[in-house]
């Protein structure tokens, strides 16, 4: 049976651009996984991994015009947006190279034998090792930052794990181009190209998560698709970790004080955030609780003007366009729902933004409005008007897990004098992995303290897919007990020849084999001058 062709399609016209590849059959997936598995040893050395990541970043930057042009032709996201996304992607690769070189992610801990304890302690030395071949499922809405060269791939390679990427059908040509650049980077650094392998096709994605040599998976996409793969990963004879980002409503709570003080500003900000990228950000604010009354009315008026005055846009593909139009129409037809700005088609290929309003009391009490509490992918948001704190709290209690939750506070609430602001943060914390105050969730900084994840269905694990700690998903801890140092890797030797940040006998080391001073140490000693280096 001949494998089906993989076509690159222009979402602005719906027409095929070119045949890019062929869908992978089960035997193709098997070859891909086995090739990646055979490349594991080549990634054992941290300097080689860091060099690979930096070279990949350089090659992507050098190919900027081709990468951005190809991605725009397949996604209609526009050159400015994609240029910024490419810069984010290459910065992320370099950031992981820095993490690899610094070595703190290995989490080395050494406890020397101590016979004075009851019971006695043996010599214990713990660190983290790569988990194995990682399957990465590309996202539709970020053809670079969450796809072939994106965060899942970068963090897995940084951990020392070869990667098999299942390309997203919306940007196969971009995927092929980026994969070729990453494979070229490997070759330039003397590594096997198969540290990264690319496959296409729905069936290939299912076969990939079921392959016995795949040790973990990372996914960004829909609840339906992600849950099916998550269940397949759990149903294997040997289950594997499945780190999936599935969907998020990203609720926003506006207090009455905030609406009174700056309702117009908040309304305009909500419009800009929910329409950014034609509403195709996983962090789009898809639901907002706004107070009833004059202050809330002013906010809604500003939102109406901003959304109505915006331009339409082309979504990533016509299937998503059709789903958006159907989903928005279904929600608008529910009892008690109004549409101050009706989302709809814009010509044969585009869509226009809109938003819906509904009394919050209906959401708190009626199951028939559950669709309003589910993500609708595209430029639409739901504004629930609440009559008092109890009503707002009741609605929040019905929301599923989210990537983000946002609260807009009045000046006194933000100052914390009455404790109300802190109480609202405490209320939102169980809902999301990132809680924002007086901001908007679209835009996820690639920073060490970032967390991009949340309670199910936002994600299927407690890990982040953005930021330095994303590397932890692809590692597993191992402890060696009473092992002679001659048999151990240098990272676990007493003299710390690699100068890694480590904890020895419960205290951080500050340099090669130097323990940090105890809390009661003389602050004038030499050990204290660089005491934070190993923390």
C-alpha positions as CSV (number, residue, x, y, z in Angstrom):
1,X,0.0,0.0,0.0
2,X,1.4,3.4,-1.0
3,X,1.9,5.9,1.8
4,X,-0.3,9.0,1.6
5,X,1.3,12.2,0.5
6,X,1.9,15.0,3.0
7,X,0.9,18.4,1.4
8,X,1.8,21.9,2.4
9,X,-1.3,24.0,2.2
10,X,-1.7,27.8,2.1
11,X,-4.4,28.7,4.7
12,X,-5.0,32.1,2.9
13,X,-6.3,30.3,-0.1
14,X,-6.9,26.7,1.0
15,X,-4.8,25.5,-1.9
16,X,-2.0,23.0,-1.9
17,X,1.5,24.4,-2.2
18,X,3.7,21.3,-2.6
19,X,4.0,17.7,-1.6
20,X,6.5,17.7,1.2
21,X,6.8,14.0,2.3
22,X,4.9,10.8,2.7
23,X,3.2,9.6,5.9
24,X,5.2,7.2,7.9
25,X,4.1,3.6,8.1
26,X,4.6,1.6,11.3
27,X,7.9,0.2,9.9
28,X,9.1,3.7,9.2
29,X,8.3,4.8,12.8
30,X,10.1,1.7,14.1
31,X,13.2,2.6,12.0
32,X,13.0,6.2,13.2
33,X,12.8,5.3,16.9
34,X,15.5,2.7,16.6
35,X,17.8,5.1,14.9
36,X,17.2,7.7,17.6
37,X,17.8,5.0,20.3
38,X,21.1,4.1,18.8
39,X,22.2,7.8,19.0
40,X,21.8,8.0,22.8
41,X,25.5,7.4,23.6
42,X,26.5,10.3,21.4
43,X,24.6,12.7,23.7
44,X,26.3,11.4,26.9
45,X,28.8,14.2,27.1
46,X,27.4,17.6,28.2
47,X,29.8,19.7,26.1
48,X,28.6,17.9,22.9
49,X,25.0,18.7,23.8
50,X,25.7,22.3,24.5
51,X,27.6,22.7,21.2
52,X,24.7,21.0,19.3
53,X,22.1,23.4,20.8
54,X,24.2,26.5,20.0
55,X,25.0,25.3,16.5
56,X,21.3,24.6,15.9
57,X,20.4,28.1,17.0
58,X,23.1,29.6,14.7
59,X,21.9,27.7,11.7
60,X,18.3,28.6,12.3
61,X,19.2,32.3,12.6
62,X,21.3,32.1,9.4
63,X,18.3,30.6,7.6
64,X,15.8,33.2,9.0
65,X,14.4,34.4,5.7
66,X,13.7,30.9,4.5
67,X,12.4,29.7,7.8
68,X,10.1,32.7,8.3
69,X,8.9,32.7,4.7
70,X,8.1,29.0,4.7
71,X,6.3,29.2,8.0
72,X,4.2,32.2,6.9
73,X,3.2,30.5,3.7
74,X,1.8,27.5,5.8
75,X,0.4,29.3,8.8
76,X,-0.6,32.9,7.7
77,X,0.9,34.1,11.0
78,X,2.8,36.9,9.3
79,X,6.5,37.7,9.1
80,X,6.7,40.0,12.1
81,X,5.2,37.5,14.5
82,X,7.3,34.6,13.1
83,X,10.5,36.6,13.2
84,X,9.9,37.1,16.9
85,X,9.0,33.5,17.4
86,X,12.2,32.4,15.7
87,X,14.2,34.7,17.9
88,X,12.5,33.2,20.9
89,X,13.2,29.7,19.6
90,X,16.9,30.3,19.1
91,X,17.3,32.1,22.4
92,X,15.7,29.1,24.1
93,X,18.2,26.7,22.4
94,X,21.0,28.9,23.7
95,X,19.5,29.1,27.2
96,X,19.4,25.3,27.4
97,X,23.0,25.2,26.3
98,X,23.9,27.4,29.2
99,X,21.9,25.1,31.5
100,X,23.7,22.1,30.2
101,X,27.1,23.7,30.8
102,X,26.2,24.9,34.3
103,X,25.1,21.4,35.3
104,X,22.8,22.3,38.2
105,X,20.0,20.4,36.5
106,X,21.8,17.1,37.4
107,X,20.8,17.8,41.0
108,X,23.9,16.1,42.4
109,X,23.7,15.2,46.1
110,X,26.3,13.3,48.0
111,X,25.8,12.0,51.6
112,X,29.0,10.4,53.0
113,X,28.8,7.4,55.1
114,X,27.9,8.3,58.7
115,X,28.1,5.5,61.3
116,X,27.0,7.8,64.2
117,X,23.4,8.0,62.9
118,X,20.7,5.7,64.0
119,X,20.4,3.7,61.8
120,X,23.8,4.3,60.2
121,X,23.9,6.0,56.8
122,X,25.8,4.3,53.9
123,X,27.6,6.4,51.3
124,X,24.9,7.7,48.9
125,X,25.5,9.6,45.7
126,X,22.5,10.8,43.6
127,X,22.1,12.5,40.3
128,X,19.8,12.5,37.3
129,X,20.3,10.7,34.0
130,X,18.5,10.9,30.6
131,X,15.3,9.0,30.4
132,X,15.7,7.8,26.8
133,X,14.1,8.5,23.4
134,X,11.5,11.3,23.7
135,X,8.5,11.6,21.3
136,X,7.6,15.2,20.6
137,X,4.2,16.1,19.1
138,X,4.4,19.5,17.4
139,X,1.8,22.3,18.0
140,X,-0.2,23.9,15.3
141,X,-0.1,27.5,16.6
142,X,3.7,27.8,17.1
143,X,5.4,26.3,14.1
144,X,8.8,27.1,15.6
145,X,8.7,27.6,19.4
146,X,6.5,24.6,20.1
147,X,7.3,22.4,17.1
148,X,10.4,20.8,15.6
149,X,13.1,23.1,17.1
150,X,10.9,24.2,20.1
151,X,11.0,23.8,23.8
152,X,10.2,20.1,24.0
153,X,13.0,19.3,21.6
154,X,15.5,21.7,23.0
155,X,15.0,20.5,26.6
156,X,15.1,16.8,25.6
157,X,18.3,17.2,23.7
158,X,19.7,19.2,26.7
159,X,18.8,16.4,29.0
160,X,20.7,14.0,26.7
161,X,17.6,12.4,25.1
162,X,17.4,11.8,21.3
163,X,14.1,13.0,19.9
164,X,11.6,11.7,17.3
165,X,9.2,14.5,16.3
166,X,5.8,13.9,14.9
167,X,5.3,16.9,12.6
168,X,2.0,18.9,12.7
169,X,0.1,18.6,9.4
170,X,-0.4,22.4,9.3
171,X,3.3,23.1,8.6
172,X,5.0,20.1,7.2
173,X,7.4,22.1,5.0
174,X,8.5,24.2,7.9
175,X,9.0,21.0,10.0
176,X,11.2,19.4,7.3
177,X,13.3,22.6,6.9
178,X,13.8,22.9,10.7
179,X,14.6,19.2,11.1
180,X,17.2,19.4,8.3
181,X,18.9,22.3,10.1
182,X,19.0,20.5,13.4
183,X,20.3,17.4,11.8
184,X,22.9,19.4,10.0
185,X,23.9,21.0,13.4
186,X,24.4,17.5,14.8
187,X,26.6,16.5,11.8
188,X,28.7,19.7,12.2
189,X,29.3,18.8,15.8
190,X,30.4,15.2,15.0
191,X,27.1,13.7,16.3
192,X,24.8,11.3,14.5
193,X,22.1,13.2,12.6
194,X,19.6,10.7,14.2
195,X,19.7,12.5,17.5
196,X,16.6,14.1,15.9
197,X,14.3,12.2,13.5
198,X,11.0,13.5,11.9
199,X,7.9,11.6,11.0
200,X,4.6,12.6,9.5
201,X,1.0,11.3,9.8
202,X,-1.7,10.6,12.3
203,X,-1.1,6.9,12.4
204,X,2.6,7.6,12.9
205,X,1.8,9.6,16.0
206,X,-0.1,6.7,17.5
207,X,2.6,4.2,16.7
208,X,5.2,6.5,18.1
209,X,3.7,6.7,21.6
210,X,3.2,2.9,21.6
211,X,6.8,2.1,20.6
212,X,8.6,0.1,23.3
213,X,11.8,2.2,22.9
214,X,10.1,5.5,23.4
215,X,10.6,6.5,27.0
216,X,8.5,9.7,27.3
217,X,6.4,12.1,25.3
218,X,5.7,15.8,25.0
219,X,2.5,17.1,23.4
220,X,0.9,20.4,22.7
221,X,-2.6,20.4,21.2
222,X,-6.2,19.6,21.8
223,X,-7.9,17.9,24.7
224,X,-9.3,15.2,22.5
225,X,-6.0,14.4,20.7
226,X,-3.9,14.7,23.8
227,X,-6.1,12.6,25.9
228,X,-6.1,9.8,23.4
229,X,-2.3,9.8,23.3
230,X,-2.1,10.1,27.1
231,X,-4.4,7.1,27.5
232,X,-2.3,5.1,24.9
233,X,0.9,6.0,26.9
234,X,-0.7,4.8,30.1
235,X,-2.1,1.6,28.5
236,X,1.3,0.3,27.3
237,X,2.8,-2.8,28.9
238,X,5.4,-0.4,30.2
239,X,3.6,3.0,30.8
240,X,5.6,6.1,30.1
241,X,5.4,9.7,31.2
242,X,3.2,11.8,28.9
243,X,3.7,15.6,29.4
244,X,0.7,17.0,27.5
245,X,-0.6,20.5,27.2
246,X,-4.3,20.0,26.2
247,X,-6.4,23.2,26.6
248,X,-7.0,26.2,28.7
249,X,-9.7,28.8,29.3
250,X,-7.4,31.2,31.1
251,X,-10.0,33.0,33.2
252,X,-9.8,36.7,34.1
253,X,-11.4,38.2,37.3
254,X,-11.9,41.9,37.3
255,X,-12.8,43.4,40.7
256,X,-15.4,46.1,41.0
257,X,-12.7,48.5,42.2
258,X,-10.5,47.8,39.2
259,X,-13.3,48.3,36.8
260,X,-14.2,51.6,38.4
261,X,-10.6,52.8,38.4
262,X,-9.5,51.7,34.8
263,X,-12.4,49.9,33.1
264,X,-11.6,51.4,29.7
265,X,-8.0,50.3,29.9
266,X,-8.9,46.8,31.0
267,X,-11.5,46.5,28.2
268,X,-9.0,47.5,25.6
269,X,-6.3,45.2,27.1
270,X,-8.7,42.2,27.0
271,X,-9.5,42.9,23.4
272,X,-5.9,43.0,22.4
273,X,-5.0,39.8,24.3
274,X,-8.0,37.7,23.1
275,X,-7.5,38.6,19.5
276,X,-3.7,38.3,19.4
277,X,-2.6,35.8,16.8
278,X,-6.3,35.5,15.7
279,X,-7.1,34.2,19.1
280,X,-4.8,31.1,18.6
281,X,-2.6,31.4,21.7
282,X,-2.9,28.7,24.2
283,X,-2.9,31.4,26.8
284,X,-5.8,33.5,25.2
285,X,-8.1,34.9,27.9
286,X,-11.3,33.0,26.9
287,X,-13.4,33.9,29.9
288,X,-13.7,37.0,32.0
289,X,-15.7,37.8,35.2
290,X,-16.7,41.4,35.1
291,X,-18.9,43.1,37.7
292,X,-22.5,44.3,36.9
293,X,-23.2,48.0,37.2
294,X,-21.8,51.2,35.7
295,X,-18.1,50.3,36.1
296,X,-18.5,47.0,34.4
297,X,-20.6,48.6,31.7
298,X,-17.8,50.9,30.9
299,X,-15.3,48.0,30.6
300,X,-17.7,46.2,28.2
301,X,-18.2,49.3,26.1
302,X,-14.4,49.7,25.7
303,X,-14.2,46.0,24.8
304,X,-16.9,46.3,22.3
305,X,-15.3,49.3,20.6
306,X,-11.9,47.6,20.4
307,X,-13.1,44.3,19.1
308,X,-15.5,45.8,16.6
309,X,-12.7,48.1,15.3
310,X,-10.3,45.3,14.8
311,X,-9.5,43.5,11.5
312,X,-10.3,39.9,10.6
313,X,-7.6,37.3,10.2
314,X,-6.8,33.9,8.7
315,X,-6.7,31.0,11.1
316,X,-4.1,28.2,10.8
317,X,-6.3,26.0,8.7
318,X,-9.8,25.7,7.4
319,X,-10.7,22.9,9.8
320,X,-9.9,25.1,12.7
321,X,-11.8,28.0,11.1
322,X,-14.9,25.8,10.7
323,X,-14.7,24.6,14.3
324,X,-14.3,28.1,15.5
325,X,-17.3,29.4,13.6
326,X,-19.5,26.4,14.7
327,X,-18.3,26.7,18.4
328,X,-18.9,30.5,18.5
329,X,-22.4,30.1,17.0
330,X,-23.3,27.3,19.4
331,X,-22.3,29.4,22.4
332,X,-24.1,32.5,21.1
333,X,-27.3,30.5,20.8
334,X,-27.5,29.5,24.4
335,X,-30.3,31.0,26.6
336,X,-29.4,34.4,28.1
337,X,-26.2,34.8,26.0
338,X,-25.8,38.0,24.0
339,X,-23.2,38.9,21.4
340,X,-22.2,42.6,21.5
341,X,-19.8,41.8,18.7
342,X,-20.7,38.7,16.7
343,X,-17.7,36.5,15.7
344,X,-18.1,35.2,12.2
345,X,-16.6,34.6,8.7
346,X,-14.4,37.1,6.9
347,X,-14.6,36.2,3.3
348,X,-14.0,32.6,2.3
349,X,-10.9,32.0,4.4
350,X,-10.8,34.5,7.3
351,X,-12.7,35.1,10.5
352,X,-13.7,38.2,12.5
353,X,-13.4,38.5,16.3
354,X,-16.2,38.8,18.7
355,X,-17.3,38.2,22.3
356,X,-20.3,37.0,24.2
357,X,-21.9,38.1,27.5
358,X,-23.9,36.1,30.0
359,X,-25.2,36.6,33.5
360,X,-22.8,34.8,35.9
361,X,-25.7,33.4,37.8
362,X,-26.6,31.2,34.9
363,X,-23.1,29.7,34.8
364,X,-23.1,29.1,38.6
365,X,-26.3,27.2,38.5
366,X,-27.1,25.8,35.0
367,X,-25.3,22.9,33.3
368,X,-26.7,23.8,29.9
369,X,-24.1,26.6,29.8
370,X,-21.1,24.3,30.3
371,X,-19.9,25.1,26.7
372,X,-19.1,28.6,27.9
373,X,-16.6,27.1,30.4
374,X,-14.7,25.3,27.7
375,X,-12.0,26.7,25.4
376,X,-13.2,27.9,21.9
377,X,-10.0,28.1,19.8
378,X,-10.0,31.4,18.0
379,X,-10.8,35.1,18.5
380,X,-13.7,35.0,20.9
381,X,-14.1,35.4,24.7
382,X,-17.0,35.1,27.1
383,X,-17.7,37.9,29.6
384,X,-19.8,36.8,32.6
385,X,-21.3,39.6,34.5
386,X,-21.4,38.9,38.3
387,X,-23.6,40.5,40.9
388,X,-21.4,40.0,43.9
389,X,-18.4,38.1,45.3
390,X,-20.4,35.0,46.1
391,X,-21.5,34.7,42.5
392,X,-18.0,35.2,41.1
393,X,-16.6,32.6,43.6
394,X,-19.3,30.1,42.6
395,X,-18.4,30.4,38.9
396,X,-14.7,30.1,39.6
397,X,-15.5,26.9,41.5
398,X,-16.9,25.3,38.3
399,X,-13.8,26.0,36.1
400,X,-11.5,23.3,35.0
401,X,-7.7,23.5,35.4
402,X,-5.9,26.2,33.4
403,X,-2.5,27.3,32.3
404,X,-3.2,30.8,33.6
405,X,-5.6,32.8,35.8
406,X,-5.6,36.6,36.0
407,X,-7.0,39.1,38.5
408,X,-7.3,42.8,37.9
409,X,-7.3,44.7,41.2
410,X,-8.0,48.2,42.4
411,X,-5.1,50.2,43.8
412,X,-5.9,49.6,47.5
413,X,-6.5,45.9,46.8
414,X,-3.1,45.6,45.1
415,X,-1.5,47.4,48.0
416,X,-2.6,44.6,50.2
417,X,-3.8,46.7,53.1
418,X,-7.2,45.0,53.5
419,X,-6.0,41.5,52.6
420,X,-8.5,41.3,49.7
421,X,-5.9,41.1,47.0
422,X,-4.0,38.3,48.7
423,X,-7.3,36.4,49.3
424,X,-8.1,36.6,45.6
425,X,-4.6,35.3,44.6
426,X,-5.2,32.4,47.0
427,X,-8.6,31.8,45.4
428,X,-7.1,31.6,41.9
429,X,-4.0,29.6,42.8
430,X,-5.7,26.1,42.6
431,X,-7.0,26.9,39.1
432,X,-3.7,27.5,37.2
433,X,0.0,27.1,37.0
434,X,0.6,30.9,36.4
435,X,-1.4,33.5,38.3
436,X,-1.2,37.1,37.0
437,X,-2.0,40.4,38.6
438,X,-3.0,43.4,36.5
439,X,-1.6,41.9,33.2
440,X,-2.5,39.6,30.4
441,X,-1.6,36.0,29.9
442,X,-0.7,36.0,26.2
443,X,3.1,35.9,26.0
444,X,5.1,33.4,28.0
445,X,8.6,34.6,29.0
446,X,11.3,32.0,28.6
447,X,12.7,32.5,32.0
448,X,14.1,30.3,34.8
449,X,11.1,31.0,37.1
450,X,8.5,30.5,34.4
451,X,5.9,27.8,34.7
452,X,3.8,26.9,31.7
453,X,1.4,24.2,32.9
454,X,-1.5,23.7,35.2
455,X,-4.1,21.3,36.6
456,X,-5.8,18.9,34.1
457,X,-6.9,19.5,31.4
458,X,-4.4,22.3,31.0
459,X,-1.6,19.7,31.3
460,X,-1.4,16.0,32.2
461,X,1.6,16.5,34.6
462,X,2.8,19.0,37.1
463,X,5.8,20.0,34.9
464,X,6.4,23.1,32.8
465,X,7.1,23.1,29.0
466,X,8.7,26.6,29.1
467,X,11.7,27.7,31.1
468,X,14.8,26.0,32.3
469,X,13.0,23.5,34.6
470,X,11.4,21.9,31.5
471,X,14.5,19.8,31.3
472,X,13.4,17.9,34.4
473,X,10.7,16.1,32.4
474,X,13.3,14.0,30.5
475,X,15.5,13.0,33.5
476,X,15.2,10.3,36.2
477,X,17.1,10.2,39.5
478,X,19.6,7.4,40.3
479,X,21.4,6.8,43.6
480,X,24.6,4.8,43.9
481,X,25.1,3.3,47.3
482,X,28.6,2.4,48.7
483,X,30.1,2.5,45.2
484,X,33.9,3.0,44.8
485,X,34.6,6.4,43.3
486,X,36.7,4.8,40.6
487,X,33.5,3.3,39.2
488,X,31.4,6.4,39.3
489,X,31.1,9.3,36.8
490,X,33.3,12.4,37.6
491,X,30.1,14.3,38.5
492,X,29.9,12.2,41.7
493,X,33.6,12.2,42.8
494,X,34.4,13.9,46.0
495,X,36.9,16.4,44.4
496,X,34.2,17.7,42.0
497,X,36.6,17.9,39.1
498,X,33.9,19.5,36.9
499,X,33.1,22.3,39.4
500,X,29.4,21.4,39.4
501,X,26.9,23.0,41.8
502,X,26.1,20.2,44.3
503,X,24.9,19.5,47.8
504,X,27.3,17.5,50.0
505,X,26.3,16.2,53.4
506,X,23.3,18.6,53.2
507,X,25.2,21.7,52.3
508,X,25.8,23.4,49.0
509,X,29.3,23.3,47.5
510,X,30.8,26.6,46.4
511,X,33.4,25.4,44.0
512,X,35.4,22.3,43.2
513,X,34.9,20.2,46.3
514,X,34.4,23.2,48.6
515,X,31.4,23.0,51.0
516,X,29.6,26.1,51.8
517,X,30.0,27.5,55.3
518,X,27.5,26.7,57.9
519,X,25.1,29.5,59.0
520,X,27.3,30.3,62.0
521,X,30.5,30.6,60.0
522,X,32.7,33.7,60.3
523,X,31.3,36.1,57.7
524,X,34.8,37.3,57.0
525,X,36.2,33.9,55.8
526,X,37.2,33.3,52.2
527,X,34.5,30.5,52.0
528,X,31.8,33.1,52.6
529,X,32.8,35.4,49.7
530,X,31.6,32.9,47.1
531,X,29.1,31.0,49.2
532,X,26.2,31.4,46.8
533,X,28.0,29.9,43.8
534,X,26.8,26.4,44.4
535,X,23.3,27.2,45.7
